């Protein structure tokens, strides 16, 4: 039999959590940053929104 290797990691809380409702289900996404990161969740979301805005075409 294959031996399962258990990785002992320090339990820590996620840096950001997003809940998205899809019909009768709720999708929960947890995000973790590198421990020495200087960006915040707000910084990362701002970059995502800027990139999304840049790719959208104007509707005339």
PDB file of N, H, CA, C and O in Angstrom:
ATOM      1  N   UNK A   1       0.828  -1.186   0.000  1.00  0.00           N
ATOM      2  CA  UNK A   1       0.000   0.000   0.000  1.00  0.00           C
ATOM      3  C   UNK A   1       0.871   1.249   0.000  1.00  0.00           C
ATOM      4  O   UNK A   1       2.004   1.249   0.482  1.00  0.00           O
ATOM      5  N   UNK A   2       0.310   2.293  -0.549  1.00  0.00           N
ATOM      6  H   UNK A   2      -0.610   2.292  -0.941  1.00  0.00           H
ATOM      7  CA  UNK A   2       1.017   3.564  -0.566  1.00  0.00           C
ATOM      8  C   UNK A   2       0.870   4.240   0.782  1.00  0.00           C
ATOM      9  O   UNK A   2      -0.226   4.332   1.334  1.00  0.00           O
ATOM     10  N   UNK A   3       1.974   4.706   1.294  1.00  0.00           N
ATOM     11  H   UNK A   3       2.865   4.632   0.846  1.00  0.00           H
ATOM     12  CA  UNK A   3       1.936   5.394   2.583  1.00  0.00           C
ATOM     13  C   UNK A   3       1.565   6.850   2.370  1.00  0.00           C
ATOM     14  O   UNK A   3       2.195   7.536   1.565  1.00  0.00           O
ATOM     15  N   UNK A   4       0.551   7.333   3.077  1.00  0.00           N
ATOM     16  H   UNK A   4       0.039   6.776   3.731  1.00  0.00           H
ATOM     17  CA  UNK A   4       0.142   8.735   2.980  1.00  0.00           C
ATOM     18  C   UNK A   4       1.091   9.588   3.792  1.00  0.00           C
ATOM     19  O   UNK A   4       1.328   9.323   4.971  1.00  0.00           O
ATOM     20  N   UNK A   5       1.630  10.610   3.162  1.00  0.00           N
ATOM     21  H   UNK A   5       1.438  10.826   2.205  1.00  0.00           H
ATOM     22  CA  UNK A   5       2.513  11.527   3.868  1.00  0.00           C
ATOM     23  C   UNK A   5       1.694  12.721   4.334  1.00  0.00           C
ATOM     24  O   UNK A   5       1.051  13.393   3.527  1.00  0.00           O
ATOM     25  N   UNK A   6       1.719  12.979   5.604  1.00  0.00           N
ATOM     26  H   UNK A   6       2.242  12.433   6.259  1.00  0.00           H
ATOM     27  CA  UNK A   6       0.986  14.110   6.165  1.00  0.00           C
ATOM     28  C   UNK A   6       1.930  15.295   6.283  1.00  0.00           C
ATOM     29  O   UNK A   6       2.974  15.207   6.929  1.00  0.00           O
ATOM     30  N   UNK A   7       1.561  16.386   5.664  1.00  0.00           N
ATOM     31  H   UNK A   7       0.713  16.457   5.139  1.00  0.00           H
ATOM     32  CA  UNK A   7       2.373  17.600   5.743  1.00  0.00           C
ATOM     33  C   UNK A   7       1.870  18.418   6.916  1.00  0.00           C
ATOM     34  O   UNK A   7       0.711  18.834   6.938  1.00  0.00           O
ATOM     35  N   UNK A   8       2.716  18.644   7.867  1.00  0.00           N
ATOM     36  H   UNK A   8       3.657  18.306   7.849  1.00  0.00           H
ATOM     37  CA  UNK A   8       2.332  19.406   9.055  1.00  0.00           C
ATOM     38  C   UNK A   8       2.555  20.889   8.774  1.00  0.00           C
ATOM     39  O   UNK A   8       3.694  21.352   8.730  1.00  0.00           O
ATOM     40  N   UNK A   9       1.477  21.624   8.585  1.00  0.00           N
ATOM     41  H   UNK A   9       0.551  21.247   8.620  1.00  0.00           H
ATOM     42  CA  UNK A   9       1.559  23.055   8.313  1.00  0.00           C
ATOM     43  C   UNK A   9       0.889  23.818   9.443  1.00  0.00           C
ATOM     44  O   UNK A   9      -0.077  23.342  10.041  1.00  0.00           O
ATOM     45  N   UNK A  10       1.395  24.974   9.723  1.00  0.00           N
ATOM     46  H   UNK A  10       2.179  25.360   9.237  1.00  0.00           H
ATOM     47  CA  UNK A  10       0.781  25.823  10.727  1.00  0.00           C
ATOM     48  C   UNK A  10      -0.549  26.330  10.184  1.00  0.00           C
ATOM     49  O   UNK A  10      -0.597  26.881   9.084  1.00  0.00           O
ATOM     50  N   UNK A  11      -1.608  26.152  10.927  1.00  0.00           N
ATOM     51  H   UNK A  11      -1.568  25.704  11.821  1.00  0.00           H
ATOM     52  CA  UNK A  11      -2.925  26.601  10.499  1.00  0.00           C
ATOM     53  C   UNK A  11      -2.993  28.115  10.621  1.00  0.00           C
ATOM     54  O   UNK A  11      -2.683  28.684  11.667  1.00  0.00           O
ATOM     55  N   UNK A  12      -3.401  28.754   9.536  1.00  0.00           N
ATOM     56  H   UNK A  12      -3.652  28.291   8.686  1.00  0.00           H
ATOM     57  CA  UNK A  12      -3.573  30.203   9.579  1.00  0.00           C
ATOM     58  C   UNK A  12      -4.859  30.558   8.859  1.00  0.00           C
ATOM     59  O   UNK A  12      -5.339  29.812   8.007  1.00  0.00           O
ATOM     60  N   UNK A  13      -5.397  31.689   9.210  1.00  0.00           N
ATOM     61  H   UNK A  13      -5.007  32.295   9.902  1.00  0.00           H
ATOM     62  CA  UNK A  13      -6.645  32.138   8.600  1.00  0.00           C
ATOM     63  C   UNK A  13      -6.355  32.703   7.218  1.00  0.00           C
ATOM     64  O   UNK A  13      -5.276  33.248   6.988  1.00  0.00           O
ATOM     65  N   UNK A  14      -7.318  32.579   6.284  1.00  0.00           N
ATOM     66  H   UNK A  14      -8.195  32.137   6.471  1.00  0.00           H
ATOM     67  CA  UNK A  14      -7.112  33.151   4.950  1.00  0.00           C
ATOM     68  C   UNK A  14      -7.024  34.671   5.014  1.00  0.00           C
ATOM     69  O   UNK A  14      -7.603  35.303   5.898  1.00  0.00           O
ATOM     70  N   UNK A  15      -6.287  35.250   4.059  1.00  0.00           N
ATOM     71  H   UNK A  15      -5.817  34.736   3.341  1.00  0.00           H
ATOM     72  CA  UNK A  15      -6.145  36.701   4.002  1.00  0.00           C
ATOM     73  C   UNK A  15      -7.389  37.368   3.442  1.00  0.00           C
ATOM     74  O   UNK A  15      -7.683  38.515   3.780  1.00  0.00           O
ATOM     75  N   UNK A  16      -8.128  36.661   2.585  1.00  0.00           N
ATOM     76  H   UNK A  16      -7.890  35.729   2.310  1.00  0.00           H
ATOM     77  CA  UNK A  16      -9.389  37.188   2.072  1.00  0.00           C
ATOM     78  C   UNK A  16     -10.323  36.022   1.770  1.00  0.00           C
ATOM     79  O   UNK A  16      -9.877  34.943   1.377  1.00  0.00           O
ATOM     80  N   UNK A  17     -11.611  36.247   1.955  1.00  0.00           N
ATOM     81  H   UNK A  17     -11.972  37.123   2.274  1.00  0.00           H
ATOM     82  CA  UNK A  17     -12.627  35.229   1.698  1.00  0.00           C
ATOM     83  C   UNK A  17     -13.738  35.882   0.894  1.00  0.00           C
ATOM     84  O   UNK A  17     -14.223  36.956   1.250  1.00  0.00           O
ATOM     85  N   UNK A  18     -14.141  35.229  -0.197  1.00  0.00           N
ATOM     86  H   UNK A  18     -13.746  34.357  -0.487  1.00  0.00           H
ATOM     87  CA  UNK A  18     -15.230  35.722  -1.036  1.00  0.00           C
ATOM     88  C   UNK A  18     -16.297  34.652  -1.119  1.00  0.00           C
ATOM     89  O   UNK A  18     -15.993  33.480  -1.341  1.00  0.00           O
ATOM     90  N   UNK A  19     -17.549  35.049  -0.941  1.00  0.00           N
ATOM     91  H   UNK A  19     -17.796  36.001  -0.761  1.00  0.00           H
ATOM     92  CA  UNK A  19     -18.669  34.123  -1.069  1.00  0.00           C
ATOM     93  C   UNK A  19     -19.496  34.536  -2.279  1.00  0.00           C
ATOM     94  O   UNK A  19     -19.868  35.702  -2.416  1.00  0.00           O
ATOM     95  N   UNK A  20     -19.781  33.576  -3.155  1.00  0.00           N
ATOM     96  H   UNK A  20     -19.479  32.629  -3.044  1.00  0.00           H
ATOM     97  CA  UNK A  20     -20.555  33.835  -4.367  1.00  0.00           C
ATOM     98  C   UNK A  20     -21.748  32.882  -4.377  1.00  0.00           C
ATOM     99  O   UNK A  20     -21.580  31.667  -4.273  1.00  0.00           O
ATOM    100  N   UNK A  21     -22.948  33.438  -4.502  1.00  0.00           N
ATOM    101  H   UNK A  21     -23.084  34.425  -4.586  1.00  0.00           H
ATOM    102  CA  UNK A  21     -24.145  32.611  -4.553  1.00  0.00           C
ATOM    103  C   UNK A  21     -24.402  32.185  -5.996  1.00  0.00           C
ATOM    104  O   UNK A  21     -24.460  33.027  -6.891  1.00  0.00           O
ATOM    105  N   UNK A  22     -24.555  30.888  -6.223  1.00  0.00           N
ATOM    106  H   UNK A  22     -24.507  30.204  -5.495  1.00  0.00           H
ATOM    107  CA  UNK A  22     -24.863  30.331  -7.546  1.00  0.00           C
ATOM    108  C   UNK A  22     -26.089  29.440  -7.385  1.00  0.00           C
ATOM    109  O   UNK A  22     -25.975  28.274  -7.004  1.00  0.00           O
ATOM    110  N   UNK A  23     -27.263  29.997  -7.677  1.00  0.00           N
ATOM    111  H   UNK A  23     -27.355  30.944  -7.987  1.00  0.00           H
ATOM    112  CA  UNK A  23     -28.498  29.232  -7.487  1.00  0.00           C
ATOM    113  C   UNK A  23     -28.721  29.000  -6.008  1.00  0.00           C
ATOM    114  O   UNK A  23     -28.772  29.943  -5.219  1.00  0.00           O
ATOM    115  N   UNK A  24     -28.854  27.721  -5.636  1.00  0.00           N
ATOM    116  H   UNK A  24     -28.812  26.955  -6.277  1.00  0.00           H
ATOM    117  CA  UNK A  24     -29.062  27.367  -4.223  1.00  0.00           C
ATOM    118  C   UNK A  24     -27.758  27.065  -3.500  1.00  0.00           C
ATOM    119  O   UNK A  24     -27.775  26.673  -2.333  1.00  0.00           O
ATOM    120  N   UNK A  25     -26.635  27.242  -4.174  1.00  0.00           N
ATOM    121  H   UNK A  25     -26.621  27.560  -5.122  1.00  0.00           H
ATOM    122  CA  UNK A  25     -25.335  26.931  -3.582  1.00  0.00           C
ATOM    123  C   UNK A  25     -24.553  28.211  -3.316  1.00  0.00           C
ATOM    124  O   UNK A  25     -24.765  29.235  -3.966  1.00  0.00           O
ATOM    125  N   UNK A  26     -23.663  28.131  -2.367  1.00  0.00           N
ATOM    126  H   UNK A  26     -23.491  27.299  -1.840  1.00  0.00           H
ATOM    127  CA  UNK A  26     -22.758  29.245  -2.085  1.00  0.00           C
ATOM    128  C   UNK A  26     -21.335  28.737  -2.271  1.00  0.00           C
ATOM    129  O   UNK A  26     -20.915  27.780  -1.621  1.00  0.00           O
ATOM    130  N   UNK A  27     -20.597  29.389  -3.168  1.00  0.00           N
ATOM    131  H   UNK A  27     -20.938  30.167  -3.696  1.00  0.00           H
ATOM    132  CA  UNK A  27     -19.205  29.059  -3.422  1.00  0.00           C
ATOM    133  C   UNK A  27     -18.336  29.958  -2.544  1.00  0.00           C
ATOM    134  O   UNK A  27     -18.447  31.182  -2.600  1.00  0.00           O
ATOM    135  N   UNK A  28     -17.479  29.353  -1.740  1.00  0.00           N
ATOM    136  H   UNK A  28     -17.388  28.358  -1.694  1.00  0.00           H
ATOM    137  CA  UNK A  28     -16.606  30.104  -0.852  1.00  0.00           C
ATOM    138  C   UNK A  28     -15.172  29.949  -1.349  1.00  0.00           C
ATOM    139  O   UNK A  28     -14.657  28.836  -1.455  1.00  0.00           O
ATOM    140  N   UNK A  29     -14.538  31.076  -1.652  1.00  0.00           N
ATOM    141  H   UNK A  29     -14.956  31.980  -1.566  1.00  0.00           H
ATOM    142  CA  UNK A  29     -13.162  31.075  -2.140  1.00  0.00           C
ATOM    143  C   UNK A  29     -12.287  31.765  -1.107  1.00  0.00           C
ATOM    144  O   UNK A  29     -12.534  32.915  -0.745  1.00  0.00           O
ATOM    145  N   UNK A  30     -11.270  31.067  -0.636  1.00  0.00           N
ATOM    146  H   UNK A  30     -11.069  30.133  -0.930  1.00  0.00           H
ATOM    147  CA  UNK A  30     -10.334  31.623   0.341  1.00  0.00           C
ATOM    148  C   UNK A  30      -9.026  31.942  -0.359  1.00  0.00           C
ATOM    149  O   UNK A  30      -8.533  31.151  -1.163  1.00  0.00           O
ATOM    150  N   UNK A  31      -8.471  33.096  -0.053  1.00  0.00           N
ATOM    151  H   UNK A  31      -8.873  33.739   0.599  1.00  0.00           H
ATOM    152  CA  UNK A  31      -7.217  33.500  -0.672  1.00  0.00           C
ATOM    153  C   UNK A  31      -6.122  33.692   0.361  1.00  0.00           C
ATOM    154  O   UNK A  31      -6.346  34.219   1.451  1.00  0.00           O
ATOM    155  N   UNK A  32      -4.943  33.250  -0.011  1.00  0.00           N
ATOM    156  H   UNK A  32      -4.761  32.821  -0.896  1.00  0.00           H
ATOM    157  CA  UNK A  32      -3.784  33.409   0.861  1.00  0.00           C
ATOM    158  C   UNK A  32      -2.706  34.164   0.105  1.00  0.00           C
ATOM    159  O   UNK A  32      -2.481  33.896  -1.075  1.00  0.00           O
ATOM    160  N   UNK A  33      -2.041  35.097   0.755  1.00  0.00           N
ATOM    161  H   UNK A  33      -2.224  35.315   1.713  1.00  0.00           H
ATOM    162  CA  UNK A  33      -0.906  35.803   0.188  1.00  0.00           C
ATOM    163  C   UNK A  33       0.358  35.174   0.760  1.00  0.00           C
ATOM    164  O   UNK A  33       0.326  34.518   1.801  1.00  0.00           O
ATOM    165  N   UNK A  34       1.461  35.383   0.067  1.00  0.00           N
ATOM    166  H   UNK A  34       1.486  35.916  -0.778  1.00  0.00           H
ATOM    167  CA  UNK A  34       2.738  34.959   0.633  1.00  0.00           C
ATOM    168  C   UNK A  34       2.951  35.727   1.926  1.00  0.00           C
ATOM    169  O   UNK A  34       2.547  36.884   2.039  1.00  0.00           O
ATOM    170  N   UNK A  35       3.568  35.103   2.877  1.00  0.00           N
ATOM    171  H   UNK A  35       3.896  34.163   2.785  1.00  0.00           H
ATOM    172  CA  UNK A  35       3.691  35.733   4.193  1.00  0.00           C
ATOM    173  C   UNK A  35       4.541  36.999   4.177  1.00  0.00           C
ATOM    174  O   UNK A  35       4.393  37.842   5.062  1.00  0.00           O
ATOM    175  N   UNK A  36       5.420  37.152   3.202  1.00  0.00           N
ATOM    176  H   UNK A  36       5.540  36.468   2.483  1.00  0.00           H
ATOM    177  CA  UNK A  36       6.233  38.363   3.149  1.00  0.00           C
ATOM    178  C   UNK A  36       5.730  39.346   2.089  1.00  0.00           C
ATOM    179  O   UNK A  36       6.449  40.270   1.709  1.00  0.00           O
ATOM    180  N   UNK A  37       4.489  39.148   1.608  1.00  0.00           N
ATOM    181  H   UNK A  37       3.905  38.397   1.917  1.00  0.00           H
ATOM    182  CA  UNK A  37       3.922  40.025   0.576  1.00  0.00           C
ATOM    183  C   UNK A  37       3.583  41.392   1.155  1.00  0.00           C
ATOM    184  O   UNK A  37       3.242  41.520   2.331  1.00  0.00           O
ATOM    185  N   UNK A  38       3.683  42.412   0.303  1.00  0.00           N
ATOM    186  H   UNK A  38       3.959  42.308  -0.653  1.00  0.00           H
ATOM    187  CA  UNK A  38       3.349  43.764   0.750  1.00  0.00           C
ATOM    188  C   UNK A  38       2.020  44.240   0.165  1.00  0.00           C
ATOM    189  O   UNK A  38       1.479  45.247   0.622  1.00  0.00           O
ATOM    190  N   UNK A  39       1.479  43.532  -0.843  1.00  0.00           N
ATOM    191  H   UNK A  39       1.919  42.714  -1.214  1.00  0.00           H
ATOM    192  CA  UNK A  39       0.186  43.897  -1.429  1.00  0.00           C
ATOM    193  C   UNK A  39      -0.950  43.513  -0.487  1.00  0.00           C
ATOM    194  O   UNK A  39      -0.858  42.534   0.253  1.00  0.00           O
ATOM    195  N   UNK A  40      -2.013  44.297  -0.528  1.00  0.00           N
ATOM    196  H   UNK A  40      -2.087  45.092  -1.129  1.00  0.00           H
ATOM    197  CA  UNK A  40      -3.210  43.974   0.238  1.00  0.00           C
ATOM    198  C   UNK A  40      -4.254  43.409  -0.708  1.00  0.00           C
ATOM    199  O   UNK A  40      -4.076  43.447  -1.925  1.00  0.00           O
ATOM    200  N   UNK A  41      -5.337  42.888  -0.162  1.00  0.00           N
ATOM    201  H   UNK A  41      -5.482  42.857   0.827  1.00  0.00           H
ATOM    202  CA  UNK A  41      -6.430  42.377  -0.988  1.00  0.00           C
ATOM    203  C   UNK A  41      -6.998  43.504  -1.841  1.00  0.00           C
ATOM    204  O   UNK A  41      -7.371  43.275  -2.991  1.00  0.00           O
ATOM    205  N   UNK A  42      -7.070  44.709  -1.302  1.00  0.00           N
ATOM    206  H   UNK A  42      -6.767  44.895  -0.367  1.00  0.00           H
ATOM    207  CA  UNK A  42      -7.589  45.862  -2.050  1.00  0.00           C
ATOM    208  C   UNK A  42      -6.686  46.199  -3.231  1.00  0.00           C
ATOM    209  O   UNK A  42      -7.179  46.535  -4.307  1.00  0.00           O
ATOM    210  N   UNK A  43      -5.372  46.112  -3.044  1.00  0.00           N
ATOM    211  H   UNK A  43      -4.971  45.839  -2.170  1.00  0.00           H
ATOM    212  CA  UNK A  43      -4.429  46.364  -4.142  1.00  0.00           C
ATOM    213  C   UNK A  43      -4.631  45.358  -5.275  1.00  0.00           C
ATOM    214  O   UNK A  43      -4.668  45.733  -6.447  1.00  0.00           O
ATOM    215  N   UNK A  44      -4.760  44.089  -4.920  1.00  0.00           N
ATOM    216  H   UNK A  44      -4.730  43.785  -3.968  1.00  0.00           H
ATOM    217  CA  UNK A  44      -4.926  43.043  -5.932  1.00  0.00           C
ATOM    218  C   UNK A  44      -6.264  43.206  -6.664  1.00  0.00           C
ATOM    219  O   UNK A  44      -6.322  43.037  -7.882  1.00  0.00           O
ATOM    220  N   UNK A  45      -7.336  43.531  -5.936  1.00  0.00           N
ATOM    221  H   UNK A  45      -7.289  43.669  -4.947  1.00  0.00           H
ATOM    222  CA  UNK A  45      -8.641  43.701  -6.563  1.00  0.00           C
ATOM    223  C   UNK A  45      -8.633  44.908  -7.486  1.00  0.00           C
ATOM    224  O   UNK A  45      -9.247  44.869  -8.553  1.00  0.00           O
ATOM    225  N   UNK A  46      -7.956  45.970  -7.102  1.00  0.00           N
ATOM    226  H   UNK A  46      -7.457  46.002  -6.235  1.00  0.00           H
ATOM    227  CA  UNK A  46      -7.871  47.159  -7.957  1.00  0.00           C
ATOM    228  C   UNK A  46      -7.196  46.817  -9.282  1.00  0.00           C
ATOM    229  O   UNK A  46      -7.630  47.284 -10.335  1.00  0.00           O
ATOM    230  N   UNK A  47      -6.136  46.005  -9.241  1.00  0.00           N
ATOM    231  H   UNK A  47      -5.783  45.626  -8.385  1.00  0.00           H
ATOM    232  CA  UNK A  47      -5.464  45.597 -10.481  1.00  0.00           C
ATOM    233  C   UNK A  47      -6.372  44.733 -11.352  1.00  0.00           C
ATOM    234  O   UNK A  47      -6.368  44.864 -12.576  1.00  0.00           O
ATOM    235  N   UNK A  48      -7.151  43.852 -10.724  1.00  0.00           N
ATOM    236  H   UNK A  48      -7.154  43.746  -9.729  1.00  0.00           H
ATOM    237  CA  UNK A  48      -8.084  43.007 -11.479  1.00  0.00           C
ATOM    238  C   UNK A  48      -9.134  43.873 -12.166  1.00  0.00           C
ATOM    239  O   UNK A  48      -9.440  43.657 -13.339  1.00  0.00           O
ATOM    240  N   UNK A  49      -9.687  44.848 -11.452  1.00  0.00           N
ATOM    241  H   UNK A  49      -9.439  45.023 -10.500  1.00  0.00           H
ATOM    242  CA  UNK A  49     -10.715  45.713 -12.029  1.00  0.00           C
ATOM    243  C   UNK A  49     -10.147  46.583 -13.148  1.00  0.00           C
ATOM    244  O   UNK A  49     -10.818  46.801 -14.157  1.00  0.00           O
ATOM    245  N   UNK A  50      -8.926  47.080 -12.986  1.00  0.00           N
ATOM    246  H   UNK A  50      -8.381  46.902 -12.166  1.00  0.00           H
ATOM    247  CA  UNK A  50      -8.286  47.869 -14.040  1.00  0.00           C
ATOM    248  C   UNK A  50      -8.083  47.031 -15.298  1.00  0.00           C
ATOM    249  O   UNK A  50      -8.342  47.501 -16.406  1.00  0.00           O
ATOM    250  N   UNK A  51      -7.623  45.799 -15.135  1.00  0.00           N
ATOM    251  H   UNK A  51      -7.413  45.416 -14.235  1.00  0.00           H
ATOM    252  CA  UNK A  51      -7.403  44.915 -16.282  1.00  0.00           C
ATOM    253  C   UNK A  51      -8.725  44.577 -16.965  1.00  0.00           C
ATOM    254  O   UNK A  51      -8.789  44.521 -18.193  1.00  0.00           O
ATOM    255  N   UNK A  52      -9.770  44.354 -16.191  1.00  0.00           N
ATOM    256  H   UNK A  52      -9.718  44.400 -15.193  1.00  0.00           H
ATOM    257  CA  UNK A  52     -11.079  44.035 -16.758  1.00  0.00           C
ATOM    258  C   UNK A  52     -11.637  45.226 -17.526  1.00  0.00           C
ATOM    259  O   UNK A  52     -12.191  45.053 -18.612  1.00  0.00           O
ATOM    260  N   UNK A  53     -11.501  46.423 -16.984  1.00  0.00           N
ATOM    261  H   UNK A  53     -11.051  46.563 -16.102  1.00  0.00           H
ATOM    262  CA  UNK A  53     -11.974  47.632 -17.643  1.00  0.00           C
ATOM    263  C   UNK A  53     -11.226  47.871 -18.945  1.00  0.00           C
ATOM    264  O   UNK A  53     -11.824  48.301 -19.932  1.00  0.00           O
ATOM    265  N   UNK A  54      -9.941  47.600 -18.959  1.00  0.00           N
ATOM    266  H   UNK A  54      -9.456  47.250 -18.158  1.00  0.00           H
ATOM    267  CA  UNK A  54      -9.119  47.826 -20.155  1.00  0.00           C
ATOM    268  C   UNK A  54      -9.502  46.888 -21.298  1.00  0.00           C
ATOM    269  O   UNK A  54      -9.283  47.223 -22.462  1.00  0.00           O
ATOM    270  N   UNK A  55     -10.061  45.734 -20.993  1.00  0.00           N
ATOM    271  H   UNK A  55     -10.239  45.462 -20.047  1.00  0.00           H
ATOM    272  CA  UNK A  55     -10.397  44.764 -22.046  1.00  0.00           C
ATOM    273  C   UNK A  55     -11.823  44.921 -22.572  1.00  0.00           C
ATOM    274  O   UNK A  55     -12.172  44.327 -23.592  1.00  0.00           O
ATOM    275  N   UNK A  56     -12.643  45.708 -21.894  1.00  0.00           N
ATOM    276  H   UNK A  56     -12.360  46.191 -21.065  1.00  0.00           H
ATOM    277  CA  UNK A  56     -14.034  45.872 -22.332  1.00  0.00           C
ATOM    278  C   UNK A  56     -14.133  46.890 -23.458  1.00  0.00           C
ATOM    279  O   UNK A  56     -13.457  47.919 -23.454  1.00  0.00           O
ATOM    280  N   UNK A  57     -14.990  46.579 -24.419  1.00  0.00           N
ATOM    281  H   UNK A  57     -15.539  45.743 -24.422  1.00  0.00           H
ATOM    282  CA  UNK A  57     -15.219  47.480 -25.546  1.00  0.00           C
ATOM    283  C   UNK A  57     -16.372  48.412 -25.223  1.00  0.00           C
ATOM    284  O   UNK A  57     -17.350  47.979 -24.613  1.00  0.00           O
ATOM    285  N   UNK A  58     -16.290  49.676 -25.612  1.00  0.00           N
ATOM    286  H   UNK A  58     -15.496  50.027 -26.108  1.00  0.00           H
ATOM    287  CA  UNK A  58     -17.415  50.587 -25.368  1.00  0.00           C
ATOM    288  C   UNK A  58     -18.610  50.184 -26.228  1.00  0.00           C
ATOM    289  O   UNK A  58     -18.441  49.800 -27.386  1.00  0.00           O
ATOM    290  N   UNK A  59     -19.800  50.269 -25.673  1.00  0.00           N
ATOM    291  H   UNK A  59     -19.936  50.581 -24.733  1.00  0.00           H
ATOM    292  CA  UNK A  59     -21.011  49.949 -26.444  1.00  0.00           C
ATOM    293  C   UNK A  59     -21.702  51.237 -26.844  1.00  0.00           C
ATOM    294  O   UNK A  59     -22.195  51.979 -25.995  1.00  0.00           O
ATOM    295  N   UNK A  60     -21.736  51.495 -28.135  1.00  0.00           N
ATOM    296  H   UNK A  60     -21.335  50.891 -28.824  1.00  0.00           H
ATOM    297  CA  UNK A  60     -22.342  52.716 -28.669  1.00  0.00           C
ATOM    298  C   UNK A  60     -23.644  52.396 -29.325  1.00  0.00           C
ATOM    299  O   UNK A  60     -24.313  53.292 -29.839  1.00  0.00           O
TER     300      UNK A  60
END
